[in-house]
Amino acid sequence: METSQNIWGLSQETIDELGDELLSFHQEFAPLFTTTTRDVSEHAFTELKGSLLMDGKRTYTGVARKIVDQLNDGQNLQHFMSDSPCADYDDVTLIVLKQQYILMSNERILH
């Protein structure tokens, strides 16, 4: 049976798996957004989805309204981005973690 491909060359099966991959990606890094008193990983997921789904200019208000609720003003998302516990990690550590995850994900998609 022939597998149809879209303009990016991905099969429908691969596209269907991308939602699960996004959730796995978020769950992998969610502990970085958790402290002993707060878990703001939901805001991290909102920002991640917004980065992928928004067309054109991305603002905190725009992302919040598209992903969370039409009436959301994006203030919680802005506070998250300004005060994230992830800021305690140095950039090199975060880049290495992201690269490792992307490499593992690509291996699963390509094989």
C-alpha positions in Angstrom: 0.0 0.0 0.0 1.4 3.4 -1.0 1.8 6.0 1.8 0.7 9.5 0.9 3.2 12.3 1.8 2.6 16.0 2.4 4.7 18.9 1.2 7.2 18.2 4.0 7.7 14.6 2.9 6.2 13.2 6.1 3.8 10.3 6.0 0.4 10.6 7.6 1.5 8.1 10.2 4.4 10.3 11.2 2.2 13.4 11.4 -0.3 11.6 13.6 2.6 10.7 16.0 3.8 14.3 16.2 1.3 15.3 18.9 2.5 12.5 21.1 6.1 13.5 20.4 5.3 17.1 21.4 3.7 15.9 24.7 6.7 13.6 25.3 9.1 16.5 24.7 7.2 18.6 27.2 7.1 15.9 29.8 10.9 15.4 29.4 11.6 19.0 30.3 8.6 19.7 32.6 10.7 19.1 35.8 12.8 22.1 34.8 9.7 24.2 35.4 8.9 22.8 38.8 10.1 24.0 42.2 9.2 22.7 45.7 6.3 25.1 45.9 5.1 25.6 42.3 4.6 23.7 39.0 4.5 26.1 36.1 5.2 23.5 33.5 1.6 24.1 32.1 2.8 27.5 31.0 5.8 26.0 29.4 3.5 23.7 27.3 1.4 26.7 26.4 4.4 28.6 25.1 5.7 25.5 23.3 2.4 25.0 21.5 2.1 28.6 20.8 5.5 28.7 19.2 4.5 25.9 16.9 0.9 26.9 16.1 1.0 30.7 15.8 1.2 32.3 12.4 3.0 35.6 12.2 3.9 37.7 15.3 3.8 35.9 18.6 2.9 37.8 21.7 2.0 36.6 25.1 -1.5 37.7 24.7 -1.8 36.2 21.2 -0.4 32.8 22.3 -2.6 32.7 25.5 -5.7 33.6 23.5 -5.0 30.9 20.8 -3.9 28.1 23.2 -5.6 28.8 26.5 -8.8 30.9 26.2 -10.0 33.7 23.9 -10.4 36.0 26.9 -6.9 35.3 28.4 -4.7 38.4 28.5 -1.4 36.5 28.6 -0.3 37.9 31.9 0.4 34.5 33.5 2.4 33.5 30.4 4.4 36.7 30.6 5.2 36.1 34.3 6.2 32.6 33.5 8.6 33.7 30.8 10.1 36.4 33.1 10.3 34.4 36.3 10.7 30.8 35.2 12.6 28.4 37.5 14.3 27.3 34.3 16.3 30.5 34.4 18.4 28.7 37.1 19.9 26.5 34.5 22.7 27.8 32.4 22.1 28.1 28.6 24.7 25.4 27.7 22.9 22.8 29.9 19.6 23.6 28.3 21.0 23.5 24.8 22.6 20.1 25.4 19.4 18.7 26.8 17.4 20.0 23.9 19.9 18.6 21.4 19.9 15.2 23.0 16.1 15.1 23.0 15.9 16.2 19.3 18.5 13.6 18.3 16.6 10.8 20.1 13.3 12.0 18.5 14.7 12.1 15.0 16.0 8.6 15.4 12.5 7.4 16.3 10.9 9.2 13.4 13.5 8.1 10.8 13.5 4.4 11.8 
